[in-house]
Amino acid sequence: QLQASGGGLVQAGGSLRLSCAASGRTFSNYAVGWFRQAPGKEREFVAAITRSGGNTYYADSVKGRFTISRDNAKNTVSLQMNNLIPEDTAVYYCAAVINLYGSWRASASYDYWGQGTLVTVSS
């Protein structure tokens, strides 16, 4: 089971740190991605990290502002979000997969999903 947390209300230019925690699983066996879905829009890829943490991937819209990282000893993956803008407002989901066969950016590539945490950025 995946549990996403850390969302909230923040002003533009502010920061938030999201966490994805895994229970009942050895998180180091899973690649993890973050996705988001804004009201009225499709779910979109945000960032992903390999099982070891050695490789990371970002959507162009967040590159340079967001950083994904993991602590396998604590079974958590974090998404540090800096310089937030109103367009970042969305429900953020973490997702995990053991073997990723498709694209890092495709939600269908992931088998397990958390419940989502709401991020609201005010202007």
C-alpha positions as CSV (number, residue, x, y, z in Angstrom):
1,Q,0.0,0.0,0.0
2,L,1.2,3.5,-0.9
3,Q,0.5,6.6,1.2
4,A,1.1,10.0,-0.2
5,S,1.3,13.0,2.2
6,G,2.6,16.5,2.5
7,G,0.1,18.4,0.4
8,G,-1.4,21.7,1.4
9,L,-1.9,25.4,0.5
10,V,1.1,27.5,-0.4
11,Q,1.6,30.8,-2.0
12,A,3.3,31.1,-5.4
13,G,7.0,30.9,-5.0
14,G,6.8,28.7,-2.0
15,S,7.8,25.2,-1.4
16,L,6.3,21.9,-0.3
17,R,7.7,18.4,0.2
18,L,5.6,15.4,-0.6
19,S,6.3,12.0,0.7
20,C,5.2,8.6,-0.5
21,A,5.5,5.8,2.1
22,A,5.1,2.1,1.4
23,S,3.8,-0.4,3.9
24,G,3.9,-4.1,3.4
25,R,6.5,-3.8,0.6
26,T,10.2,-3.6,0.3
27,F,10.3,-0.2,-1.4
28,S,13.7,-0.7,-2.8
29,N,12.3,-3.3,-5.2
30,Y,10.1,-0.6,-6.9
31,A,10.6,2.2,-9.3
32,V,8.4,5.1,-8.2
33,G,6.7,7.9,-10.1
34,W,4.8,11.0,-9.2
35,F,1.8,12.1,-11.2
36,R,-0.7,14.9,-10.8
37,Q,-4.2,15.7,-11.9
38,A,-5.6,19.1,-12.0
39,P,-9.4,19.8,-12.0
40,G,-10.8,19.0,-15.5
41,K,-7.5,17.8,-16.8
42,E,-5.9,14.4,-17.4
43,R,-3.4,12.9,-15.1
44,E,0.1,13.8,-16.1
45,F,3.6,12.7,-15.3
46,V,5.7,14.7,-12.9
47,A,8.8,12.8,-11.9
48,A,10.1,9.3,-11.5
49,I,13.1,7.5,-9.8
50,T,14.7,4.2,-10.4
51,R,14.9,1.5,-7.7
52,S,18.4,2.5,-6.6
53,G,17.7,6.2,-7.0
54,G,20.5,6.4,-9.5
55,N,18.3,7.8,-12.3
56,T,15.6,10.4,-12.2
57,Y,13.2,11.7,-14.8
58,Y,11.2,14.9,-14.8
59,A,8.5,16.5,-16.8
60,D,9.7,19.6,-18.6
61,S,7.2,21.7,-16.7
62,V,8.8,20.9,-13.3
63,K,12.5,20.4,-14.3
64,G,14.7,22.7,-12.2
65,R,12.0,23.3,-9.6
66,F,11.1,19.8,-8.4
67,T,13.5,17.1,-7.1
68,I,12.6,13.5,-6.5
69,S,14.6,11.4,-4.1
70,R,14.3,8.2,-2.1
71,D,15.4,6.7,1.2
72,N,15.0,2.9,0.8
73,A,16.0,2.4,4.4
74,K,12.9,4.4,5.4
75,N,10.7,3.0,2.6
76,T,9.9,6.5,1.4
77,V,10.2,8.6,-1.8
78,S,10.0,12.3,-1.6
79,L,9.2,15.1,-4.0
80,Q,10.7,18.4,-3.1
81,M,8.7,21.2,-4.9
82,N,10.3,24.6,-5.0
83,N,9.2,27.9,-6.7
84,L,5.6,26.6,-7.0
85,I,3.3,28.3,-9.4
86,P,-0.5,28.2,-9.6
87,E,-0.3,25.8,-12.5
88,D,1.1,23.2,-10.1
89,T,-2.2,23.0,-8.3
90,A,-3.4,19.4,-8.5
91,V,-3.9,16.2,-6.7
92,Y,-0.5,14.5,-6.6
93,Y,-0.3,10.7,-6.7
94,C,2.7,8.4,-6.2
95,A,2.8,5.1,-8.1
96,A,5.1,2.2,-8.0
97,V,6.2,-0.7,-10.2
98,I,8.7,-3.5,-9.9
99,N,9.6,-3.8,-13.6
100,L,8.8,-0.9,-15.8
101,Y,8.4,-2.0,-19.4
102,G,6.8,1.1,-20.9
103,S,7.5,4.7,-20.6
104,W,8.3,6.4,-17.3
105,R,5.8,9.0,-18.3
106,A,2.9,6.7,-18.8
107,S,0.5,6.1,-15.9
108,A,-0.3,2.7,-17.3
109,S,3.3,1.6,-16.7
110,Y,2.7,1.6,-12.9
111,D,0.9,-1.1,-11.0
112,Y,0.4,0.4,-7.6
113,W,-1.0,3.8,-6.7
114,G,-1.4,5.9,-3.5
115,Q,-4.6,7.8,-2.7
116,G,-3.3,11.3,-3.7
117,T,-2.6,14.5,-1.8
118,L,-3.9,17.9,-2.7
119,V,-1.5,20.7,-3.5
120,T,-3.0,24.2,-3.9
121,V,-0.8,27.1,-5.0
122,S,-2.3,30.5,-4.6
123,S,-1.3,33.5,-6.7
